[in-house]
Structures are given as structure tokens and as C-alpha cells.
Amino acid sequence: MSRDTDPRILDRLRRRLTAASDASIGTLAVARGWISQEQLRDGLREAKKTGKPLGDLLVAKKALTPAQLEELILAK
């Protein structure tokens, strides 16, 4: 995956996510060693509180790169 992914592509992919898929994205990220269990728990808590997608929150916190998020979304 390219590090210079078009943000429009990521936006379209993000729209396909649901709350249930947030957990699977997080689980995949933990399995790949990209985030810790603690980061996943905190992210899921914040996603539930704010209504924002987990992937967006993890990218905003620099726990994941946009390219990693794209890879996780496509791997689902």
C-alpha cells in the first residue's frame, strides 16, 4: 500500500465501516503488532463516546498510518 493514498479513497472505504467492524479492524491491528490492546480498548471507548470511526481515531493519534488503515479495511 502506498503511503500517499488518496484521501478520497480512504473516505469511501471508511464509510463502509460499522461499529462492529471497528472491533475487527482493531483486532487485526493488534494481531499485526501495530497497536496494543490498551490502545484498542481506549480507541473503542472513544469511538463509542464520540461516534467517530476507530480507524480515524487511531490515525489521528498517530497509532496507525493512513496506509495501515487502508490495508486493514481491505483485509476485512
C-alpha positions in Angstrom: 0.0 0.0 0.0 1.2 3.5 -0.8 1.9 5.9 2.0 0.4 8.7 -0.3 -3.0 7.2 -0.6 -5.7 9.5 -2.0 -7.8 10.8 1.0 -10.9 10.4 -1.2 -10.3 6.7 -1.4 -9.9 6.4 2.3 -13.1 8.4 2.9 -15.1 6.0 0.6 -13.6 3.0 2.5 -14.3 4.5 5.9 -18.0 4.9 5.1 -18.2 1.1 4.7 -17.2 0.6 8.3 -19.7 0.0 11.1 -19.3 -0.2 14.9 -18.9 -4.0 14.6 -16.2 -3.6 12.0 -14.3 -1.1 14.2 -13.7 -4.0 16.6 -12.4 -6.3 13.8 -10.2 -3.5 12.5 -8.8 -3.1 15.9 -8.3 -6.8 16.4 -6.4 -7.0 13.1 -4.2 -4.1 14.1 -3.4 -5.7 17.4 -2.7 -9.0 15.7 -0.3 -7.3 13.3 1.5 -5.7 16.2 0.6 -2.2 15.1 -1.3 -1.2 18.2 -1.5 -2.5 21.8 -4.5 -4.0 23.5 -4.6 -0.8 25.6 -4.7 1.4 22.5 -7.6 -0.7 21.2 -9.6 -0.5 24.4 -9.1 3.2 24.6 -9.9 3.7 21.0 -13.1 1.7 21.1 -14.2 3.6 24.2 -13.6 6.9 22.5 -15.3 5.7 19.3 -18.3 4.7 21.2 -18.3 8.1 23.1 -17.8 10.3 20.1 -19.3 8.3 17.3 -16.1 8.6 15.2 -14.7 5.5 13.5 -12.0 3.7 15.4 -9.6 3.9 12.4 -9.9 7.6 12.1 -9.2 8.0 15.8 -6.1 5.7 15.6 -4.8 7.7 12.6 -5.4 11.0 14.4 -3.5 9.7 17.4 -0.7 8.5 15.1 -1.2 5.0 16.3 -1.8 3.9 12.7 -0.8 5.5 9.4 -3.4 6.1 6.7 -1.8 3.3 4.7 -2.1 0.9 7.5 -5.8 1.8 8.0 -6.4 1.2 4.3 -4.7 -2.2 4.5 -6.8 -3.2 7.5 -10.0 -2.1 5.8 -9.1 -4.0 2.6 -8.1 -7.1 4.6 -11.6 -7.4 6.2 
